[in-house]
Amino acid sequence: MTVYVTQENPRMDILSAREYGELAPLTSPQEQIHLSPGRVVAHIKRRLQHYNDEDWLLPMGDPAIIGVAFAVAADINNGRINLLKWDKFERTYYPVKIQVRGGIDNLPQPDEDTFDGNN
């Protein structure tokens, strides 16, 4: 199991995410996707080439890099992404599993207790 950190930040303490696997940064803190998008995307693709259902994405840093990492992971893993969501109040990571492939017919039905018809 690997936790892919989208953009390393040496000032952030993310060691508690090791509970979900070995930490592996996808990009350095200095990476600027707008300066060389092709190179950055190719680098992320190489780093995520073995991404699978046992791995996690930890979104940090540049939103563009986060978006590319999610798109690449979903493409490699048939639309399935696992992410670690930080809760600043509980000070812990929550695991979230997402399926991004499938048509409108495959969407889950809203819970009738919480759906008010305006959503």
C-alpha positions as CSV (number, residue, x, y, z in Angstrom):
1,M,0.0,0.0,0.0
2,T,1.2,3.4,-1.0
3,V,0.0,6.9,-0.1
4,Y,0.8,9.2,-3.0
5,V,1.2,12.8,-1.8
6,T,0.3,15.0,-4.8
7,Q,2.8,17.7,-3.9
8,E,5.3,17.4,-1.2
9,N,5.4,20.2,1.5
10,P,8.2,19.9,4.1
11,R,6.3,22.3,6.4
12,M,3.3,20.0,6.8
13,D,3.3,17.0,9.2
14,I,1.6,14.2,7.3
15,L,3.2,11.3,9.1
16,S,-0.1,10.1,10.5
17,A,-1.1,9.2,6.9
18,R,1.5,6.3,7.1
19,E,-1.3,4.3,8.7
20,Y,-2.5,3.8,5.2
21,G,0.8,3.0,3.5
22,E,4.2,4.2,2.6
23,L,4.4,7.9,1.8
24,A,5.5,8.7,-1.8
25,P,5.5,12.3,-3.1
26,L,4.4,12.7,-6.7
27,T,6.0,16.1,-7.2
28,S,8.4,18.4,-5.4
29,P,7.4,21.5,-3.5
30,Q,8.9,23.7,-6.3
31,E,7.1,22.0,-9.1
32,Q,5.2,24.5,-11.3
33,I,2.8,22.8,-13.7
34,H,2.2,25.9,-15.8
35,L,5.9,26.1,-16.8
36,S,6.1,22.6,-18.2
37,P,2.7,20.8,-18.1
38,G,3.8,17.9,-20.4
39,R,6.8,17.1,-18.3
40,V,4.8,17.2,-15.0
41,V,2.0,15.1,-16.4
42,A,4.5,12.5,-17.7
43,H,6.2,12.4,-14.4
44,I,2.9,11.9,-12.5
45,K,2.0,9.1,-14.9
46,R,5.3,7.3,-14.3
47,R,4.9,7.6,-10.5
48,L,1.3,6.3,-10.6
49,Q,1.8,3.6,-13.2
50,H,1.1,0.9,-10.5
51,Y,-1.7,2.7,-8.7
52,N,-4.4,0.2,-7.5
53,D,-7.3,-0.3,-5.1
54,E,-4.8,-0.7,-2.2
55,D,-3.3,2.8,-2.7
56,W,-4.3,6.2,-1.6
57,L,-4.0,9.8,-2.9
58,L,-3.3,12.5,-0.3
59,P,-4.2,15.8,-2.0
60,M,-1.8,18.6,-1.1
61,G,-0.4,21.6,-2.9
62,D,-1.2,23.0,-6.4
63,P,-4.9,22.3,-7.3
64,A,-3.8,21.7,-10.9
65,I,-1.4,19.0,-9.8
66,I,-4.0,17.5,-7.6
67,G,-6.4,17.4,-10.5
68,V,-3.9,15.8,-12.8
69,A,-3.0,13.2,-10.2
70,F,-6.7,12.3,-9.7
71,A,-7.3,12.0,-13.4
72,V,-4.3,9.8,-14.0
73,A,-5.1,7.6,-11.0
74,A,-8.7,7.2,-12.2
75,D,-7.6,6.3,-15.7
76,I,-5.1,3.7,-14.5
77,N,-7.5,2.1,-12.0
78,N,-10.7,1.9,-14.0
79,G,-12.3,5.0,-12.5
80,R,-11.6,4.1,-8.9
81,I,-9.8,6.5,-6.6
82,N,-9.0,6.3,-2.9
83,L,-8.3,9.6,-1.2
84,L,-7.4,10.6,2.3
85,K,-9.4,13.6,3.5
86,W,-7.9,15.7,6.3
87,D,-10.4,16.8,9.0
88,K,-8.9,19.8,10.8
89,F,-11.3,19.6,13.7
90,E,-10.7,15.9,14.5
91,R,-7.1,16.2,13.3
92,T,-7.2,12.9,11.5
93,Y,-7.4,11.5,7.9
94,Y,-10.7,10.0,6.7
95,P,-10.5,7.4,3.9
96,V,-12.8,8.1,1.0
97,K,-13.4,5.7,-1.9
98,I,-14.7,7.2,-5.1
99,Q,-15.9,5.7,-8.4
100,V,-15.8,8.3,-11.2
101,R,-16.6,6.1,-14.2
102,G,-20.1,5.2,-15.2
103,G,-23.0,6.9,-16.8
104,I,-26.0,8.8,-15.2
105,D,-27.8,5.4,-15.0
106,N,-25.2,4.2,-12.6
107,L,-25.5,7.0,-10.1
108,P,-26.7,6.0,-6.6
109,Q,-30.2,7.0,-5.7
110,P,-30.6,9.8,-3.1
111,D,-31.5,8.8,0.4
112,E,-35.2,9.6,0.7
113,D,-34.8,10.7,4.3
114,T,-32.3,13.4,3.3
115,F,-33.3,14.3,-0.3
116,D,-35.7,17.3,-0.5
117,G,-36.0,17.5,-4.3
118,N,-34.1,20.7,-4.5
119,N,-30.6,19.1,-4.8
